[in-house]
Amino acid sequence: MRTAMNPSYETVRLLAETASGSRVTLVRAADGRLLARKQVRPDAGDRPDLRRRIELEGEILARLGGQHHVIGFAGRAGSSAILLEYAPGGSLADRLSGEHALAPDVWRTILAQLVDAVDHVHAAGLVHRDLKPGNVLFAADNGLRLIDFGVSAAIGSRGTLAPSWEEDDVGTLAYAAPEQLADPASATHPAADVYSLGVLLYEMSSGRLPYELEPGEDEPRLRERIIAGGAVPLRERVPGISAALDEVVSAALAHDPHARIPSAAELRRALLTVPL
């Protein structure tokens, strides 16, 4: 049953709760609009750092202006809660579930929008640092929306924009660049996001990941392997792809960030003429 949250918004249903301590709820505004309300989970305890992280995300999204496939910011709703555009089309994680590769024309369309979003973020002087399928949503028109800017950082800085946030574990293991896993506070350059884009391209085109848990392996050991380098080449997963696409993916996943494709814009240019 829907309950009044405040005079302006009523709760419709829970959308998501994250391991990092946030809760996202679908709410209805007085004018009938559906919005997503993001706040600290009630069971997260007294965590000023989490509250500041959500406040910071609102500031970043307001700065980005809801353009270039970045989720729209609709304002604030009480203390340490933000209102976001509601994207009802599910996530990229939903579409990739069950090791499901996407058709080339589908992943090309998704990647073009995602690269546009990340390029917009970089042009604003920021790096996202947590690009993954669960942070890519789809609007009612099937257009992509990039979400979750809670661990974003200014390019070239040491860590997030929130000084109280401890940089002990930033990003998501399978998608984070090696240097981000080794030293989270230092991975504040566009090449870290390019690596994550490379992982997403790899996964969309193969249904697999460059690094996967081996039998009997735990996540700390997987982290060590990613930091050490040696991703499985895409052509070993999908023998039929073109050598040119394999080269672009390998360049996006280069272990050394200085050898990697340097920006989302450069990745877009590299993919324009690549045969499948």
LOVO-66393 format. One line per 5 residues: their letters; for each residue x, y, z of N, C-alpha, C. Coordinates in Angstrom, 2 decimals, decimal comma. Example, Ala and Ser with C-alpha at 12.3 -4.5 7.8 and 13.67 -1.06 7.14 Angstrom:
BEGIN
AS) 13,19/-5,69/7,80/12,30/-4,50/7,80/13,20/-3,30/7,80 | 12,85/-2,25/7,08/13,67/-1,06/7,14/12,90/0,03/7,87;
//
This chain:
BEGIN
MRTAM) 0,84/-1,19/0,00/0,00/0,00/0,00/0,88/1,24/0,00 | 0,51/2,23/-0,78/1,28/3,45/-0,86/1,05/4,30/0,39 | 2,11/4,90/0,85/2,00/5,74/2,04/2,59/7,11/1,75 | 2,07/8,10/2,43/2,59/9,45/2,23/4,00/9,55/2,80 | 4,92/10,10/2,00/6,29/10,27/2,46/6,49/11,67/3,00;
NPSYE) 5,92/12,65/2,32/5,88/14,02/2,77/4,75/14,69/1,99 | 4,47/15,96/2,21/3,33/16,55/1,51/3,44/16,52/-0,01 | 4,63/16,35/-0,56/4,81/16,45/-2,00/4,92/15,11/-2,71 | 5,34/14,06/-2,01/5,63/12,79/-2,66/5,01/11,63/-1,88 | 4,57/10,63/-2,60/4,09/9,42/-1,95/4,87/8,22/-2,48;
TVRLL) 5,16/7,29/-1,60/5,91/6,11/-1,98/5,04/5,16/-2,80 | 5,59/4,67/-3,90/4,90/3,68/-4,73/5,45/2,30/-4,44 | 6,77/2,12/-4,59/7,38/0,82/-4,29/8,90/0,97/-4,22 | 9,51/-0,02/-3,60/10,97/-0,07/-3,53/11,52/-0,49/-4,88 | 12,55/0,22/-5,35/13,21/-0,13/-6,60/14,49/-0,91/-6,37;
AETAS) 15,30/-0,48/-5,40/16,59/-1,15/-5,19/17,17/-0,76/-3,85 | 17,97/-1,66/-3,29/18,82/-1,35/-2,15/20,22/-1,83/-2,50 | 21,22/-1,01/-2,22/22,58/-1,33/-2,62/23,43/-1,75/-1,43 | 24,48/-2,51/-1,74/25,41/-2,93/-0,69/26,16/-1,75/-0,10 | 26,24/-0,65/-0,85/26,96/0,52/-0,36/26,12/1,38/0,58;
GSRVT) 24,85/0,98/0,82/24,08/1,64/1,86/22,99/2,58/1,40 | 22,62/2,54/0,12/21,56/3,43/-0,35/20,29/2,66/-0,67 | 19,18/3,36/-0,65/17,89/2,80/-1,02/17,27/3,71/-2,08 | 16,71/3,07/-3,12/16,05/3,82/-4,19/14,59/3,41/-4,23 | 13,71/4,38/-4,13/12,27/4,14/-4,07/11,56/4,90/-5,18;
LVRAA) 10,58/4,26/-5,78/9,74/4,94/-6,76/8,71/5,78/-6,02 | 8,64/7,07/-6,36/7,68/7,96/-5,71/6,88/8,72/-6,76 | 5,71/9,19/-6,33/4,86/9,98/-7,22/4,78/11,40/-6,69 | 5,09/12,36/-7,55/5,01/13,77/-7,18/3,56/14,24/-7,22 | 3,31/15,40/-6,66/1,96/15,94/-6,61/1,37/16,15/-8,00;
DGRLL) 2,24/16,38/-8,99/1,76/16,58/-10,36/1,61/15,27/-11,13 | 1,82/14,13/-10,44/1,64/12,82/-11,07/2,90/12,21/-11,64 | 3,99/12,96/-11,69/5,23/12,41/-12,24/5,78/11,31/-11,35 | 6,34/10,27/-11,99/7,05/9,23/-11,26/8,53/9,57/-11,23 | 9,12/9,51/-10,05/10,53/9,83/-9,86/11,18/8,75/-9,00;
ARKQV) 12,49/8,69/-9,04/13,24/7,77/-8,18/13,87/8,59/-7,04 | 13,58/8,19/-5,82/14,13/8,88/-4,64/15,26/8,04/-4,06 | 16,45/8,64/-3,97/17,62/7,94/-3,45/18,01/8,53/-2,11 | 18,20/7,64/-1,12/18,55/8,07/0,23/19,37/6,97/0,90 | 19,89/7,28/2,08/20,62/6,28/2,86/19,63/5,25/3,39;
RPDAG) 20,00/3,97/3,32/19,14/2,91/3,87/18,94/3,12/5,36 | 17,73/2,92/5,87/17,49/3,10/7,31/18,37/2,21/8,18 | 18,73/1,02/7,69/19,53/0,11/8,50/21,03/0,37/8,38 | 21,42/1,43/7,66/22,85/1,72/7,49/23,43/2,44/8,70 | 22,58/2,85/9,63/23,08/3,51/10,84/23,42/4,97/10,59;
DRPDL) 24,07/5,57/11,57/24,43/6,98/11,48/25,72/7,10/10,67 | 25,59/7,35/9,39/26,74/7,39/8,49/26,78/8,72/7,76 | 27,42/9,72/8,35/27,52/11,02/7,66/28,21/10,90/6,30 | 29,14/9,94/6,17/29,83/9,79/4,89/28,87/9,34/3,80 | 27,93/8,44/4,14/26,95/7,99/3,15/25,99/9,12/2,77;
RRRIE) 25,57/9,89/3,76/24,69/11,01/3,48/25,39/12,02/2,56 | 26,65/12,29/2,86/27,40/13,24/2,03/27,60/12,69/0,63 | 27,76/11,40/0,51/27,94/10,78/-0,80/26,71/11,00/-1,68 | 25,52/10,85/-1,10/24,29/11,07/-1,87/24,10/12,55/-2,19 | 24,41/13,41/-1,23/24,34/14,85/-1,49/25,28/15,24/-2,62;
LEGEI) 26,48/14,67/-2,60/27,47/14,93/-3,64/26,96/14,46/-5,00 | 26,32/13,30/-5,01/25,79/12,79/-6,27/24,77/13,77/-6,85 | 23,93/14,34/-6,00/22,97/15,33/-6,48/23,67/16,54/-7,08 | 24,74/16,99/-6,43/25,49/18,14/-6,94/26,10/17,82/-8,31 | 26,64/16,61/-8,45/27,25/16,21/-9,73/26,20/16,14/-10,82;
LARLG) 25,06/15,52/-10,52/24,01/15,37/-11,54/23,43/16,72/-11,94 | 23,29/17,63/-10,99/22,82/18,97/-11,33/23,81/19,64/-12,26 | 25,08/19,41/-12,01/26,14/19,98/-12,85/26,11/19,39/-14,26 | 25,83/18,10/-14,37/25,81/17,43/-15,67/24,55/17,73/-16,46 | 23,50/18,15/-15,79/22,34/18,69/-16,48/21,41/17,70/-17,15;
GQHHV) 21,52/16,41/-16,84/20,62/15,44/-17,44/20,75/15,35/-18,95 | 21,94/15,60/-19,47/22,18/15,58/-20,91/23,05/14,40/-21,30 | 23,08/14,10/-22,58/23,98/13,07/-23,12/23,81/11,73/-22,40 | 22,58/11,33/-22,18/22,27/10,02/-21,62/22,67/9,85/-20,16 | 22,91/10,94/-19,45/23,12/10,89/-18,00/21,76/11,06/-17,34;
IGFAG) 21,50/10,30/-16,28/20,20/10,36/-15,60/19,89/11,79/-15,16 | 18,64/12,19/-15,27/18,26/13,55/-14,92/18,11/13,75/-13,42 | 18,51/14,92/-12,95/18,38/15,29/-11,54/17,12/16,13/-11,39 | 16,21/15,71/-10,49/14,92/16,38/-10,35/14,80/17,19/-9,07 | 15,86/17,25/-8,26/15,82/18,06/-7,05/16,09/17,25/-5,80;
RAGSS) 15,83/17,88/-4,66/16,06/17,23/-3,36/14,73/16,94/-2,69 | 14,75/15,94/-1,81/13,53/15,56/-1,08/13,89/15,32/0,37 | 13,96/16,38/1,13/14,31/16,23/2,53/15,81/16,13/2,73 | 16,19/15,74/3,93/17,60/15,66/4,30/18,29/14,49/3,63 | 19,36/14,76/2,91/20,22/13,73/2,32/19,45/12,77/1,42;
AILLE) 18,50/13,28/0,67/17,77/12,48/-0,31/17,68/13,27/-1,60 | 17,82/12,58/-2,72/17,75/13,25/-4,01/16,68/12,59/-4,88 | 16,12/13,37/-5,78/15,12/12,89/-6,72/15,72/12,81/-8,10 | 15,50/11,68/-8,75/16,08/11,42/-10,06/15,00/11,06/-11,06 | 15,32/11,25/-12,33/14,47/10,76/-13,40/14,24/9,26/-13,22;
YAPGG) 13,02/8,81/-13,45/12,71/7,39/-13,36/12,90/6,75/-14,73 | 13,72/5,71/-14,77/14,00/4,98/-16,01/13,39/3,58/-15,88 | 12,22/3,34/-16,46/11,47/2,10/-16,21/11,88/0,92/-17,08 | 12,88/1,08/-17,95/13,19/0,03/-18,91/14,17/-1,02/-18,44 | 14,44/-1,09/-17,13/15,38/-2,09/-16,63/16,82/-1,66/-16,84;
SLADR) 17,74/-2,55/-16,52/19,17/-2,25/-16,59/19,86/-3,10/-17,65 | 21,08/-2,70/-17,98/21,90/-3,51/-18,88/22,20/-4,86/-18,24 | 22,30/-4,89/-16,92/22,51/-6,17/-16,22/21,37/-7,14/-16,51 | 20,15/-6,64/-16,56/19,00/-7,49/-16,89/19,17/-8,10/-18,28 | 19,63/-7,29/-19,21/19,73/-7,74/-20,60/20,90/-8,70/-20,82;
LSGEH) 21,87/-8,66/-19,91/23,04/-9,53/-20,03/22,94/-10,76/-19,14 | 21,86/-10,91/-18,40/21,76/-12,01/-17,45/21,88/-13,36/-18,15 | 22,53/-14,30/-17,46/22,69/-15,64/-18,01/23,74/-15,74/-19,09 | 24,83/-14,95/-18,97/25,91/-14,98/-19,97/25,34/-14,82/-21,38 | 24,52/-13,79/-21,54/23,81/-13,59/-22,80/24,47/-12,48/-23,60;
ALAPD) 25,13/-12,82/-24,70/25,72/-11,81/-25,58/24,60/-11,10/-26,33 | 24,83/-9,83/-26,63/23,85/-9,05/-27,38/24,19/-9,07/-28,87 | 23,18/-8,90/-29,69/23,41/-8,82/-31,13/24,27/-7,60/-31,44 | 25,14/-7,68/-32,46/26,05/-6,57/-32,75/25,35/-5,23/-32,92 | 24,22/-5,18/-33,61/23,55/-3,89/-33,80/23,00/-3,36/-32,48;
VWRTI) 22,65/-4,26/-31,55/22,14/-3,84/-30,25/23,27/-3,28/-29,40 | 24,39/-4,01/-29,28/25,45/-3,50/-28,41/26,11/-2,27/-28,99 | 26,14/-2,14/-30,31/26,69/-0,92/-30,90/25,85/0,30/-30,51 | 24,53/0,15/-30,54/23,65/1,26/-30,17/23,82/1,62/-28,70 | 23,87/0,61/-27,84/24,06/0,85/-26,41/25,41/1,49/-26,15;
LAQLV) 26,45/0,96/-26,76/27,79/1,48/-26,51/27,92/2,92/-26,99 | 27,32/3,25/-28,13/27,40/4,62/-28,63/26,81/5,60/-27,63 | 25,67/5,25/-27,03/25,05/6,12/-26,04/25,88/6,17/-24,75 | 26,41/5,03/-24,35/27,21/4,98/-23,13/28,49/5,79/-23,27 | 29,15/5,66/-24,41/30,37/6,43/-24,66/30,04/7,93/-24,67;
DAVDH) 28,90/8,30/-25,23/28,48/9,70/-25,23/28,30/10,20/-23,80 | 27,68/9,38/-22,95/27,49/9,76/-21,55/28,82/9,94/-20,84 | 29,73/8,99/-21,02/31,02/9,05/-20,32/31,85/10,22/-20,84 | 31,80/10,48/-22,14/32,51/11,62/-22,71/31,99/12,93/-22,11 | 30,68/13,02/-21,90/30,08/14,20/-21,26/30,58/14,35/-19,83;
VHAAG) 30,69/13,25/-19,12/31,21/13,27/-17,74/32,65/13,76/-17,74 | 33,47/13,22/-18,64/34,88/13,63/-18,70/35,01/15,10/-19,09 | 34,17/15,56/-20,01/34,23/16,97/-20,43/33,90/17,91/-19,27 | 33,15/17,40/-18,29/32,83/18,19/-17,10/33,93/18,11/-16,05 | 35,03/17,44/-16,38/36,16/17,34/-15,45/36,03/16,25/-14,42;
LVHRD) 35,21/15,22/-14,71/34,95/14,16/-13,75/35,24/12,79/-14,33 | 35,51/11,83/-13,46/35,53/10,42/-13,84/34,46/9,71/-13,01 | 33,79/8,73/-13,64/32,67/8,05/-12,98/33,16/7,04/-11,95 | 34,04/6,12/-12,37/34,72/5,12/-11,53/33,86/3,94/-11,10 | 32,64/3,82/-11,59/31,86/2,61/-11,28/30,94/2,27/-12,44;
LKPGN) 31,51/2,22/-13,64/30,73/1,83/-14,82/30,55/0,32/-14,80 | 29,30/-0,11/-14,83/28,96/-1,53/-14,82/27,53/-1,69/-15,32 | 27,11/-2,90/-15,68/25,77/-3,08/-16,24/24,64/-2,59/-15,33 | 24,80/-2,76/-14,01/23,76/-2,32/-13,10/23,60/-0,82/-13,01 | 24,60/-0,08/-13,48/24,54/1,38/-13,45/24,16/1,97/-14,81;
VLFAA) 23,67/1,12/-15,69/23,18/1,55/-16,99/21,70/1,18/-17,07 | 20,83/2,18/-17,05/19,39/1,96/-17,10/18,84/2,39/-18,46 | 17,59/2,02/-18,70/16,93/2,39/-19,96/15,62/3,12/-19,65 | 15,42/4,23/-20,34/14,20/5,02/-20,18/13,05/4,38/-20,95 | 11,89/4,99/-20,86/10,71/4,44/-21,54/10,89/4,37/-23,05;
DNGLR) 11,70/5,29/-23,60/11,94/5,28/-25,05/13,12/4,39/-25,43 | 13,63/3,60/-24,47/14,76/2,69/-24,64/16,10/3,41/-24,71 | 16,09/4,72/-24,50/17,34/5,46/-24,44/18,08/5,15/-23,15 | 19,39/5,17/-23,22/20,23/4,79/-22,08/20,31/5,93/-21,07 | 20,45/5,57/-19,79/20,68/6,54/-18,72/21,78/6,02/-17,81;
LIDFG) 22,85/6,78/-17,69/23,96/6,43/-16,79/23,64/6,94/-15,39 | 23,81/6,08/-14,38/23,45/6,44/-13,01/24,63/6,21/-12,06 | 24,42/6,54/-10,80/25,29/6,25/-9,66/26,65/6,94/-9,76 | 26,67/8,19/-9,34/27,88/9,00/-9,36/28,46/9,19/-7,96 | 28,13/8,28/-7,04/28,53/8,44/-5,66/30,01/8,33/-5,39;
VSAAI) 30,78/7,66/-6,27/32,23/7,57/-6,07/32,98/8,30/-7,18 | 32,28/9,19/-7,89/32,94/9,98/-8,93/33,99/10,89/-8,31 | 34,95/11,28/-9,13/36,04/12,13/-8,64/36,42/13,13/-9,72 | 37,02/14,23/-9,29/37,54/15,20/-10,24/38,78/14,61/-10,91 | 38,91/14,82/-12,20/40,06/14,30/-12,93/41,35/14,83/-12,30;
GSRGT) 42,27/13,91/-12,01/43,56/14,28/-11,46/43,60/14,47/-9,96 | 42,47/14,26/-9,27/42,43/14,45/-7,82/42,89/13,19/-7,10 | 42,92/13,27/-5,79/43,18/12,09/-4,96/41,87/11,69/-4,32 | 41,10/10,83/-4,98/39,88/10,31/-4,40/38,63/11,08/-4,78 | 37,54/10,76/-4,11/36,24/11,35/-4,43/36,20/12,82/-4,06;
LAPSW) 35,11/13,46/-4,43/34,90/14,85/-4,08/34,46/15,01/-2,64 | 34,14/13,91/-1,97/33,71/13,95/-0,57/34,90/13,61/0,32 | 35,46/14,58/1,05/36,67/14,33/1,83/36,50/13,30/2,93 | 35,27/13,06/3,40/35,06/12,10/4,49/34,98/10,67/4,01 | 34,92/10,47/2,69/34,74/9,12/2,16/36,08/8,40/2,09;
EEDDV) 36,19/7,22/2,69/37,43/6,46/2,69/37,55/5,67/1,39 | 38,70/5,83/0,72/38,90/5,21/-0,59/39,51/3,82/-0,44 | 38,86/2,96/0,34/39,43/1,63/0,54/38,94/0,64/-0,51 | 37,81/0,92/-1,14/37,27/-0,02/-2,12/36,29/0,73/-3,01 | 36,75/1,13/-4,18/35,94/1,95/-5,08/35,73/1,19/-6,38;
GTLAY) 34,48/1,15/-6,84/34,20/0,45/-8,09/33,73/-0,97/-7,83 | 33,63/-1,73/-8,91/33,13/-3,11/-8,87/34,19/-4,02/-9,46 | 34,52/-5,08/-8,75/35,69/-5,91/-9,05/35,85/-6,25/-10,53 | 34,85/-6,81/-11,16/35,00/-7,30/-12,54/35,17/-6,18/-13,55 | 34,80/-4,94/-13,18/34,77/-3,83/-14,14/35,80/-2,74/-13,85;
AAPEQ) 36,42/-2,78/-12,68/37,37/-1,73/-12,29/38,73/-1,95/-12,93 | 39,38/-0,87/-13,31/40,72/-0,94/-13,89/41,72/-1,47/-12,86 | 42,79/-2,12/-13,32/43,79/-2,66/-12,38/44,32/-1,62/-11,42 | 44,61/-0,42/-11,92/45,17/0,61/-11,04/44,14/1,09/-10,03 | 42,85/0,98/-10,35/41,80/1,37/-9,42/41,70/0,36/-8,28;
LADPA) 41,92/-0,91/-8,59/41,91/-1,94/-7,55/43,16/-1,84/-6,67 | 44,29/-1,48/-7,28/45,54/-1,42/-6,54/45,61/-0,18/-5,65 | 45,10/0,95/-6,12/45,16/2,21/-5,37/43,96/3,06/-5,76 | 42,80/2,82/-5,13/41,56/3,50/-5,55/41,67/5,02/-5,61 | 42,39/5,61/-4,68/42,43/7,07/-4,63/43,18/7,68/-5,81;
SATHP) 44,04/6,89/-6,46/44,84/7,44/-7,56/44,17/7,29/-8,91 | 43,15/6,46/-9,01/42,53/6,15/-10,31/41,48/7,20/-10,66 | 41,94/8,42/-10,90/41,02/9,52/-11,18/41,34/10,13/-12,55 | 41,55/9,26/-13,52/41,86/9,71/-14,88/40,86/9,06/-15,83 | 40,58/9,67/-16,98/39,60/9,10/-17,91/39,92/7,68/-18,35;
AADVY) 41,20/7,31/-18,38/41,56/5,96/-18,83/40,98/4,88/-17,92 | 40,72/5,21/-16,65/40,10/4,22/-15,76/38,68/3,91/-16,22 | 37,95/4,93/-16,65/36,61/4,70/-17,19/36,67/3,99/-18,53 | 37,68/4,28/-19,34/37,82/3,60/-20,63/38,00/2,11/-20,42 | 38,76/1,73/-19,40/38,92/0,31/-19,10/37,55/-0,33/-18,83;
SLGVL) 36,75/0,32/-18,01/35,42/-0,22/-17,69/34,54/-0,29/-18,93 | 34,65/0,70/-19,81/33,92/0,64/-21,09/34,38/-0,55/-21,91 | 35,69/-0,83/-21,86/36,21/-2,00/-22,57/35,64/-3,29/-22,03 | 35,50/-3,38/-20,71/34,89/-4,58/-20,11/33,44/-4,71/-20,56 | 32,71/-3,60/-20,58/31,31/-3,64/-21,00/31,18/-4,04/-22,46;
LYEMS) 32,05/-3,53/-23,31/32,05/-3,93/-24,72/32,34/-5,42/-24,85 | 33,33/-5,88/-24,12/33,70/-7,30/-24,10/32,50/-8,15/-23,69 | 31,83/-7,75/-22,61/30,72/-8,54/-22,09/29,51/-8,51/-23,03 | 29,20/-7,34/-23,58/28,05/-7,26/-24,47/28,25/-8,09/-25,73 | 29,49/-8,17/-26,22/29,74/-8,88/-27,47/30,01/-10,37/-27,28;
SGRLP) 30,27/-10,80/-26,03/30,60/-12,21/-25,81/29,74/-12,89/-24,76 | 29,11/-12,12/-23,88/28,40/-12,71/-22,75/29,32/-13,16/-21,64 | 30,59/-12,83/-21,75/31,60/-13,24/-20,76/32,36/-12,01/-20,28 | 33,28/-12,23/-19,34/34,11/-11,16/-18,80/35,58/-11,44/-19,08 | 36,42/-10,40/-19,15/37,85/-10,61/-19,39/38,52/-11,44/-18,30;
YELEP) 38,06/-11,28/-17,07/38,55/-12,06/-15,93/37,34/-12,66/-15,24 | 37,35/-13,96/-15,02/36,25/-14,64/-14,36/36,79/-15,56/-13,27 | 35,98/-15,78/-12,25/36,39/-16,69/-11,18/36,64/-18,08/-11,74 | 37,78/-18,64/-11,41/38,11/-20,00/-11,80/37,64/-20,96/-10,71 | 37,49/-22,25/-11,02/37,05/-23,22/-10,00/37,93/-23,15/-8,75;
GEDEP) 37,31/-23,00/-7,61/38,03/-22,94/-6,35/38,66/-21,60/-6,03 | 38,48/-20,62/-6,89/39,10/-19,31/-6,69/38,15/-18,40/-5,91 | 38,71/-17,54/-5,05/37,90/-16,57/-4,34/38,14/-15,17/-4,92 | 37,35/-14,21/-4,46/37,45/-12,87/-5,03/38,79/-12,18/-4,75 | 39,40/-12,36/-3,56/40,72/-11,76/-3,37/41,75/-12,24/-4,39;
RLRER) 41,70/-13,52/-4,74/42,63/-14,04/-5,75/42,30/-13,47/-7,12 | 41,01/-13,34/-7,44/40,62/-12,74/-8,71/41,12/-11,30/-8,78 | 41,00/-10,57/-7,70/41,51/-9,19/-7,65/43,00/-9,17/-7,95 | 43,75/-10,09/-7,37/45,19/-10,15/-7,62/45,48/-10,39/-9,09 | 44,70/-11,26/-9,73/44,92/-11,54/-11,15/44,63/-10,33/-12,02;
IIAGG) 43,57/-9,59/-11,69/43,24/-8,39/-12,46/44,35/-7,35/-12,30 | 44,83/-7,17/-11,08/45,90/-6,21/-10,84/47,17/-6,61/-11,59 | 47,43/-7,91/-11,67/48,64/-8,39/-12,36/48,51/-8,30/-13,87 | 47,29/-8,36/-14,40/47,08/-8,28/-15,85/47,02/-9,65/-16,49 | 46,64/-9,66/-17,78/46,55/-10,91/-18,53/45,13/-11,32/-18,83;
AVPLR) 44,29/-10,38/-19,29/42,90/-10,69/-19,62/42,83/-11,68/-20,77 | 41,81/-12,52/-20,77/41,58/-13,45/-21,87/41,18/-12,63/-23,10 | 41,89/-12,74/-24,22/41,53/-11,96/-25,42/40,10/-12,26/-25,86 | 39,44/-11,23/-26,37/38,05/-11,39/-26,79/37,91/-12,47/-27,87 | 38,87/-12,58/-28,75/38,77/-13,56/-29,85/38,83/-15,00/-29,34;
ERVPG) 39,35/-15,20/-28,14/39,31/-16,54/-27,56/37,89/-16,87/-27,08 | 37,13/-15,86/-26,71/35,75/-16,06/-26,30/34,83/-16,14/-27,52 | 35,11/-15,29/-28,51/34,26/-15,21/-29,72/35,17/-15,27/-30,94 | 35,53/-16,47/-31,40/36,48/-16,61/-32,50/36,06/-15,90/-33,79 | 34,77/-15,67/-33,97/34,30/-15,10/-35,23/34,39/-13,59/-35,35;
ISAAL) 34,78/-12,89/-34,29/34,82/-11,43/-34,39/36,02/-10,99/-35,22 | 35,99/-9,77/-35,69/37,08/-9,26/-36,52/38,32/-8,98/-35,69 | 39,47/-9,06/-36,34/40,73/-8,74/-35,66/40,74/-7,28/-35,23 | 40,11/-6,40/-36,02/40,09/-4,97/-35,70/39,33/-4,71/-34,40 | 38,18/-5,38/-34,22/37,41/-5,20/-32,98/38,20/-5,75/-31,81;
DEVVS) 38,84/-6,88/-31,98/39,65/-7,47/-30,92/40,76/-6,51/-30,51 | 41,37/-5,83/-31,48/42,44/-4,89/-31,19/41,93/-3,68/-30,40 | 40,75/-3,18/-30,77/40,19/-2,04/-30,04/39,88/-2,43/-28,59 | 39,28/-3,60/-28,40/38,97/-4,06/-27,04/40,26/-4,24/-26,24 | 41,27/-4,83/-26,85/42,55/-5,02/-26,16/43,17/-3,69/-25,78;
AALAH) 43,05/-2,69/-26,66/43,60/-1,37/-26,36/42,83/-0,68/-25,23 | 41,53/-0,91/-25,16/40,73/-0,34/-24,07/41,05/-1,02/-22,74 | 41,45/-2,29/-22,81/41,74/-3,07/-21,60/43,23/-3,13/-21,27 | 44,04/-2,33/-21,93/45,48/-2,37/-21,68/45,77/-2,23/-20,18 | 46,67/-3,08/-19,71/46,98/-3,08/-18,27/47,58/-1,75/-17,83;
DPHAR) 48,47/-1,20/-18,64/49,10/0,09/-18,35/48,16/1,21/-18,80 | 47,69/2,05/-17,89/46,75/3,10/-18,30/47,32/4,05/-19,34 | 48,65/4,20/-19,37/49,28/5,08/-20,35/49,28/4,46/-21,75 | 49,12/3,14/-21,83/49,05/2,45/-23,12/47,61/2,26/-23,58 | 46,67/2,60/-22,74/45,25/2,40/-23,00/44,71/3,50/-23,91;
IPSAA) 43,62/3,21/-24,62/42,90/4,29/-25,30/42,60/5,36/-24,25 | 42,98/6,61/-24,51/43,01/7,59/-23,42/41,67/8,19/-23,00 | 40,65/8,11/-23,84/39,40/8,79/-23,50/38,23/8,11/-24,18 | 37,03/8,42/-23,68/35,81/7,88/-24,29/35,67/8,38/-25,72 | 36,04/9,63/-25,96/35,95/10,18/-27,32/36,85/9,41/-28,28;
ELRRA) 38,05/9,06/-27,84/38,97/8,29/-28,68/38,44/6,88/-28,91 | 37,82/6,30/-27,91/37,23/4,97/-28,09/36,11/5,03/-29,12 | 35,29/6,06/-29,07/34,22/6,21/-30,05/34,80/6,31/-31,47 | 35,86/7,10/-31,63/36,47/7,23/-32,95/37,05/5,91/-33,43 | 37,65/5,16/-32,50/38,26/3,88/-32,88/37,22/2,88/-33,34;
LLTVP) 36,00/2,98/-32,81/34,96/2,01/-33,14/34,16/2,36/-34,39 | 34,29/3,60/-34,86/33,46/4,05/-35,97/33,64/3,21/-37,23 | 34,88/2,82/-37,50/35,15/2,11/-38,76/35,50/0,64/-38,54 | 35,26/0,14/-37,33/35,64/-1,25/-37,03/34,57/-2,21/-37,55 | 34,96/-3,19/-38,40/33,99/-4,22/-38,79/33,75/-5,17/-37,64;
L) 32,61/-5,81/-37,63/32,28/-6,73/-36,54/33,04/-8,04/-36,70;
//
